[in-house]
Amino acid sequence: MFNNLFYFNDNEVSDIAIIIIIIIIIIIIIIIIIIIIIIIIIIIIIIIIIIIIIIIIIIIIIIIIIIIIIIIIIIIIIIIIIIIIIIIIIIIIIIIIIIIIIIIIIIIIIIIIIIIIIIIIIIIIIIIIIIIIIIIIIIIIIIIIIIIIIIIIIIIIIIILSHHHHHHHHHLIININIIIIIIIIIIIILIITITITMIIIIIITIIIIIIIIIINHLIIIIIITSSHHHHHGGKLGQTIHISSSSQVCCVLLRVIHPWEGMFTLLHDPSSFSSDSHDVQLFQACP
């Protein structure tokens, strides 16, 4: 029975074999297709992952480049700002130096002009004094000549009158009286002239003394304003001597700090304490 059950003829066997082979081939093809599909899917996934990684890397690189560019721009801006600030500071320093130089030049020019003016004033005063002395000498000489001439005239008149004494005694007395009156008038005129001359000389002398005092004070101011004092040991005293024809004054310039100081015309040396750092010389001004 079993033999009949599994019995196939040749045609049936070949058909079954073909069917089995076809089925196997189909299964293999299906498996291959599935494998290919899986491989393609894996490849696509890998490609997508690679693309995503590349995109991420590119984005990171772009971000890094942008950050670097921003940092470079910020650094360049900071450097430019620093350079501009340095240039501005240099320009300000140069302007300050130029202003200081201009101020110093102006001060020097003013001092020179003042000194020239003072020298001119002194020269004018000297010329005026010389002219006054010459005028006084001329006036004195003229007065002496007039007195001598008057004395000579009087002597001549007396001699002439003495020869006619015995003839004109009465006229002689009158002439002598006239001569005495003339002499008195001449003496009065001479006294008035000398008095007026002396008053004019005294007035001119007072004016010259006032001008000399003013020039003296101007010289004091110029010397004090043009002096440069440096700080040394906390305190420094410097004495400047200003002398004129009638007085010698001492100016004490006492510098406590290099930026602050004061000067005083002193008549009383006891108003300052004796400090080893101070140079104190005093002489009372008349």
C-alpha positions as CSV (number, residue, x, y, z in Angstrom):
1,M,0.0,0.0,0.0
2,F,2.8,2.3,0.9
3,N,4.5,1.5,-2.4
4,N,1.4,2.5,-4.2
5,L,1.2,5.6,-2.1
6,F,4.7,7.0,-3.0
7,Y,4.9,5.7,-6.3
8,F,5.3,8.2,-9.2
9,N,6.0,7.7,-12.7
10,D,8.8,9.5,-14.5
11,N,6.7,12.3,-15.8
12,E,5.3,13.1,-12.5
13,V,8.8,13.0,-10.9
14,S,10.2,15.5,-13.4
15,D,7.2,17.8,-12.9
16,I,7.5,17.8,-9.2
17,A,11.3,18.3,-9.4
18,I,10.8,21.3,-11.7
19,I,8.2,22.7,-9.4
20,I,10.4,22.2,-6.4
21,I,13.4,23.8,-8.2
22,I,11.2,26.7,-9.3
23,I,9.9,27.1,-5.7
24,I,13.5,27.0,-4.4
25,I,14.6,29.5,-7.0
26,I,11.7,31.7,-6.2
27,I,12.5,31.4,-2.5
28,I,16.2,32.2,-3.2
29,I,15.3,35.1,-5.4
30,I,12.9,36.4,-2.7
31,I,15.7,36.0,-0.1
32,I,18.2,37.7,-2.4
33,I,15.7,40.5,-3.0
34,I,15.0,40.8,0.7
35,I,18.8,40.8,1.4
36,I,19.3,43.4,-1.4
37,I,16.5,45.5,0.0
38,I,17.9,45.3,3.5
39,I,21.4,46.1,2.2
40,I,20.0,49.1,0.2
41,I,18.1,50.2,3.3
42,I,21.2,49.9,5.4
43,I,23.3,51.7,2.7
44,I,20.6,54.5,2.6
45,I,20.6,54.7,6.4
46,I,24.4,54.9,6.4
47,I,24.4,57.5,3.6
48,I,21.8,59.5,5.5
49,I,23.8,59.2,8.7
50,I,26.9,60.3,6.9
51,I,25.1,63.2,5.2
52,I,23.7,64.2,8.6
53,I,27.2,63.9,10.2
54,I,28.7,65.9,7.3
55,I,26.0,68.6,7.6
56,I,26.6,68.7,11.4
57,I,30.3,69.0,10.8
58,I,29.8,71.7,8.2
59,I,27.4,73.6,10.5
60,I,30.0,73.3,13.4
61,I,32.8,74.4,11.1
62,I,30.6,77.3,9.9
63,I,29.8,78.3,13.5
64,I,33.4,78.0,14.4
65,I,34.5,80.1,11.4
66,I,31.8,82.7,12.3
67,I,32.9,82.8,15.9
68,I,36.5,83.1,14.8
69,I,35.6,85.9,12.4
70,I,33.5,87.7,15.2
71,I,36.5,87.3,17.6
72,I,38.9,88.7,15.0
73,I,36.5,91.6,14.2
74,I,36.2,92.3,17.9
75,I,40.0,92.2,18.4
76,I,40.5,94.4,15.3
77,I,37.9,96.9,16.7
78,I,39.5,96.8,20.1
79,I,43.0,97.4,18.5
80,I,41.6,100.2,16.4
81,I,39.9,101.8,19.5
82,I,43.2,101.5,21.5
83,I,45.2,103.0,18.6
84,I,42.6,105.8,18.3
85,I,42.8,106.4,22.0
86,I,46.6,106.4,21.9
87,I,46.6,108.8,18.9
88,I,44.1,111.1,20.8
89,I,46.3,111.0,23.9
90,I,49.4,111.7,21.8
91,I,47.6,114.6,20.1
92,I,46.4,116.0,23.4
93,I,49.9,115.7,24.8
94,I,51.3,117.4,21.7
95,I,48.7,120.2,22.0
96,I,49.4,120.7,25.7
97,I,53.2,120.8,24.9
98,I,52.6,123.3,22.1
99,I,50.3,125.4,24.4
100,I,53.0,125.3,27.2
101,I,55.7,126.3,24.7
102,I,53.5,129.1,23.3
103,I,52.7,130.3,26.9
104,I,56.5,130.2,27.8
105,I,57.4,132.1,24.6
106,I,54.6,134.7,25.3
107,I,55.9,135.1,28.9
108,I,59.5,135.4,27.7
109,I,58.4,138.0,25.0
110,I,56.4,139.9,27.6
111,I,59.4,139.9,30.0
112,I,61.7,141.0,27.3
113,I,59.3,143.7,26.2
114,I,59.0,144.9,29.9
115,I,62.8,144.8,30.3
116,I,63.2,146.8,27.1
117,I,60.6,149.3,28.2
118,I,62.3,149.6,31.6
119,I,65.7,150.0,30.0
120,I,64.2,152.7,27.7
121,I,62.6,154.4,30.7
122,I,65.9,154.3,32.6
123,I,67.8,155.7,29.6
124,I,65.1,158.5,29.3
125,I,65.5,159.2,33.0
126,I,69.3,159.3,32.7
127,I,69.0,161.7,29.7
128,I,66.5,163.9,31.7
129,I,68.8,163.9,34.7
130,I,71.8,164.9,32.5
131,I,69.7,167.6,30.8
132,I,68.5,168.9,34.2
133,I,72.1,168.9,35.4
134,I,73.2,170.8,32.3
135,I,70.4,173.3,32.7
136,I,71.2,173.8,36.4
137,I,74.9,174.3,35.5
138,I,73.9,176.8,32.7
139,I,71.6,178.7,35.1
140,I,74.3,178.8,37.8
141,I,76.8,180.1,35.3
142,I,74.4,182.7,34.0
143,I,73.6,183.8,37.5
144,I,77.3,184.1,38.3
145,I,78.0,186.0,35.1
146,I,75.1,188.4,35.9
147,I,76.3,188.9,39.4
148,I,79.8,189.5,38.1
149,I,78.5,192.0,35.5
150,I,76.4,193.8,38.1
151,I,79.4,194.0,40.4
152,I,81.6,195.3,37.6
153,I,78.9,197.9,36.6
154,I,78.6,199.0,40.3
155,I,82.3,199.3,40.6
156,I,82.6,201.3,37.4
157,I,79.7,203.6,38.5
158,I,81.3,204.1,41.9
159,I,84.7,204.9,40.3
160,I,83.1,207.3,37.9
161,L,81.1,209.0,40.7
162,S,84.2,209.2,42.9
163,H,86.0,211.4,40.4
164,H,83.2,214.0,40.5
165,H,82.7,213.9,44.3
166,H,83.8,217.4,45.0
167,H,81.7,218.9,42.2
168,H,78.4,217.1,42.6
169,H,78.1,216.0,46.2
170,H,74.3,216.2,46.2
171,H,74.0,214.2,42.9
172,L,76.4,211.6,44.3
173,I,74.1,210.9,47.3
174,I,71.1,210.5,44.9
175,N,73.1,208.3,42.5
176,I,74.3,206.1,45.4
177,N,70.7,205.7,46.6
178,I,69.6,204.7,43.1
179,I,72.5,202.2,42.8
180,I,71.5,200.7,46.2
181,I,67.9,200.4,45.1
182,I,69.0,198.8,41.8
183,I,71.2,196.4,43.7
184,I,68.4,195.5,46.1
185,I,66.0,194.9,43.1
186,I,68.6,192.8,41.3
187,I,69.3,190.8,44.5
188,I,65.5,190.2,44.9
189,I,65.2,189.1,41.3
190,L,68.1,186.8,41.7
191,I,66.6,185.4,44.9
192,I,63.3,184.8,43.2
193,T,65.0,183.3,40.2
194,I,67.1,180.9,42.3
195,T,64.0,180.0,44.5
196,I,61.9,179.2,41.4
197,T,64.8,177.2,39.9
198,M,65.3,175.2,43.1
199,I,61.6,174.5,43.4
200,I,61.6,173.2,39.8
201,I,64.7,171.1,40.5
202,I,63.0,169.7,43.7
203,I,59.8,168.9,41.8
204,I,61.8,167.2,39.0
205,T,63.8,165.3,41.6
206,I,60.7,164.1,43.3
207,I,59.2,162.9,40.0
208,I,62.5,161.1,39.1
209,I,62.5,159.4,42.6
210,I,58.9,158.3,42.1
211,I,59.7,156.9,38.6
212,I,62.8,155.1,40.0
213,I,60.6,153.5,42.8
214,I,58.0,152.4,40.2
215,I,60.8,150.9,38.1
216,N,62.3,149.2,41.1
217,H,58.9,147.5,41.9
218,L,58.5,146.5,38.3
219,I,61.9,144.9,38.4
220,I,61.0,143.1,41.6
221,I,57.8,141.8,40.0
222,I,59.6,140.7,36.8
223,I,62.4,138.9,38.8
224,I,59.8,137.1,41.0
225,T,57.5,136.1,38.2
226,S,60.3,134.9,36.0
227,S,62.2,132.9,38.7
228,H,61.9,129.1,38.7
229,H,62.0,127.4,42.1
230,H,62.4,123.7,42.7
231,H,61.4,121.6,45.8
232,H,64.4,120.6,47.9
233,G,64.2,119.0,51.3
234,G,60.6,120.1,52.0
235,K,61.4,123.9,52.2
236,L,63.6,126.2,50.3
237,G,64.3,129.9,50.9
238,Q,65.8,132.2,48.3
239,T,66.7,135.8,48.9
240,I,66.7,138.3,46.0
241,H,68.4,141.6,46.5
242,I,66.9,144.7,44.8
243,S,68.8,147.9,45.2
244,S,68.2,151.5,44.1
245,S,70.0,154.8,44.7
246,S,68.5,155.2,48.2
247,Q,67.5,151.9,49.4
248,V,68.4,148.2,49.6
249,C,65.4,145.9,50.1
250,C,65.5,142.2,50.6
251,V,62.8,140.0,49.2
252,L,62.4,136.7,50.9
253,L,60.9,134.1,48.5
254,R,59.9,131.2,50.7
255,V,58.8,128.0,48.8
256,I,57.0,125.4,51.0
257,H,56.0,123.2,48.1
258,P,57.0,123.3,44.4
259,W,53.5,124.3,43.5
260,E,52.8,126.9,46.2
261,G,54.8,129.8,47.5
262,M,54.7,133.3,48.7
263,F,57.0,136.3,48.8
264,T,57.0,139.0,51.5
265,L,58.9,142.3,51.9
266,L,60.1,141.9,55.5
267,H,61.0,144.6,58.0
268,D,61.0,142.2,61.0
269,P,63.3,139.2,60.8
270,S,61.6,137.7,63.9
271,S,58.4,136.9,62.0
272,F,60.0,133.7,60.7
273,S,61.5,130.8,62.7
274,S,65.1,129.8,62.0
275,D,64.9,126.7,59.9
276,S,67.9,124.9,58.6
277,H,66.3,124.5,55.1
278,D,65.5,128.3,54.8
279,V,67.9,131.0,53.7
280,Q,66.8,134.1,55.5
281,L,68.5,137.4,54.9
282,F,66.8,140.6,56.1
283,Q,67.6,144.2,55.8
284,A,65.1,146.9,56.7
285,C,64.0,149.2,53.9
286,P,64.2,152.9,54.8
